[in-house]
Amino acid sequence: MSTASIRPMALYAIAPTQFTPEGHSVDTAAMAANMERLAATGITRVLLTGAYGEFTALRDHERLTILDAVRGTGVCESIMACAASTSTEATATLATAMLEGGADTAMVAPPLACETTERDVLRHFTQLGDAVGGRLVIYNNPVFGHDLAPALLAEVLAGEAYAGVKQGTGDAARLLGSIDAIRGCGHDLEVLIASDLSAAMTLTAPVDGLTSTNCWVFPEATLALVAAAGRGDVAAMQAVQLALAPYRRALAGIGQPAAVKAAMQLRGYAGSAAVRGPYAACSREQTASLREALAASDNALGSVIDRMEVNA
């Protein structure tokens, strides 16, 4: 296949926040060490303090300390830091501090408040753009109470303060509609798929990349998935996802971020598997099921990735 047909695809590792074993303190040394280990595989973009980074359980100073520690490794090509918070003002203050502290972009979400209307959401994003001024990325996650309509995304992203969107909608029509609307905004905007474990089809859309929690556990497989997406090789993408099925089934019975932290421990990463409430760390039985799932997926992935490298 000619290189002219290949789309460059960005891959952002969603960093689970590492805590000391009792969960009382952020373990920034472990987070830095883990970033250095991941960068050695070729994954050098990172998303910090997002939903799977347990931002709702973090204080603002902890989020900034995490940013400082990871930035200090010097191995990151790009750092996106999540500034989602409980109010527009708090989000703007944190986003500004993150950008001043070395983040390349700051990710913001709809207001985390009850019974907000579409007008409230639009006002929130407009005020954020005015206050922060630039380098903002919208996180569209229906879990936050809104699945942002394509027209709303286009209206917000038309402003120069916004650099792109992390798109987590589960509605295929809305995904494609949002991409069409965003591409018509008049300036370069990055569209990232939010979920790695269901990305075999969503990555076939004209998007710019993927955010992934599980690239910490399966870095080579995730890189292979993104490379296949760039080539438009749907069969290879599906083969990777099929090989990951045992792991995906194990995750479904545990949930994130506890599962990925336990899996990282099984892979020998620094830090602990501790999480903060309302989450609970994996039990021994859950960890055992993860160990079996990792072995099954590793076994299946070996031949899949070998075939992909031959056919690339």
Disulfide bonds with the S-S distance in Angstrom:
none
